[in-house]
Amino acid sequence: MQTNKQINSLYRKDVNLFFAWPVTDAIAPGYSQIILRPMDFSTMKEKLDNDEYNSIEEFRNDFKVMCDNAMIYNHPETIYYKAAKKMLNIGVKMMSKVRQSHFKSSQQRLKIK
């Protein structure tokens, strides 16, 4: 899986580090009452390091949850919501390219056999 490369690339896009670490109730009052499945880049990186992702789809789902959480908790006019929406668009495009290249390389391996 190319997810290590992806997470580093996506992390660099998070220039304000909004998604770098877990959100706490001290930072965002009531967050744990609203967001039942928190996700952030440090948690995703830890899951990668521990080989907890079995597919690019599992990684993509966590990434989407991370962005969706920010858009659920924050109002659309906030910088956090806008950053999450932008991050989601960037990540979805990046991951669809990885899926396409993975699919093409799988097809090539089949032709060789």
N, C-alpha and C positions, 0 to 999 in steps of 0.2 A: 504494500500500500504506500502511496505517496503522501499520506496524511501528515507526516512530520514536516515535510516541505510546505504543505498547504497551511498548516497551523502557524508556522513561522511567517509565511507570507501574509496571512490574514492578521496576525498579531501586529505586524509592522504597519498595517493600515489603521490600527486603533491608536492613533497618535495621542489621543487624550487619555488612553488607558481606561476607558469606561468599562471594558469587558475583560480586563486583565485578571481580576481577582473576584472572589465571591462577594456579593452584595450583602451587607449586614443591615439589621434594623436601625443601627446607630446612624448609618449613612442614609438609609431610605426607610423612614418610619412605616411600619406595617408591612414591609416587603414580604416577610415570611408568612403572613396571613393571606396575602394575595397570590404570591408565586409559590406553587407547591413543588415545582421541580426546578430549583435554581441551577444555572449552568454558567460557566465562565471559561476563559482560555486556560487558566491554571489547572482547573479540574479536567479539561479536555486533554491537556498535555500530560497530566498524571495518568489518565486512562490510557493514553497512547503508550507511555513508558511502561505501563503494567500489562500491555497487550490485551486490553479489555475491549477493543473494537475488533469485531470479526469481519466488518465490511465497510466500504466507503459510505454506505447508506447509514450505518449506525453513527459514524462520525458526522455526516451531514445532518442527521436528525438532532444531535446534540447542538450543533452550530445553529440550527434553525430555532431550537428551544431557547438558546441564549438570546438571540435577536428578538424573538417573539416576546420573551419575558420583559425585555426593556420597553417594547411597544405596548404591552399590556399595562405595566405599572405606571409608565409616564404618559403625559398628555401629548397629543400629536404636535403641538407647537414647541415642545421642549427640545433642547439640543440632544438630549439622550435618545429620544424617540427618533429624531432625524438621523442621528449617528447609527442607530440600530437598523433603520430602514436601508441606509446606504451600505452598511456592512453586509446585510442580508443579500442585497443585489449583487455586490462584488463576489461574495462567497458562492452564491448559486451559480453564477457564470463560471467561476473558477472550477467548481466541482463538476459542472457539466462537461467542461473540457477534459478533465481527468477521466471521467467515465467514457467519453468518446475515444480518447487515446487508449484507454485500457481495453475497450471493446475492439478497436482496430488491431492492437497488438495480439489480442486473443484470436482474432480472425486470421492473422498472419501465421500464428503458431499452428493453427488448424490446417492451413494450406501446406505447411512444411511437412507435416506428418503424413 
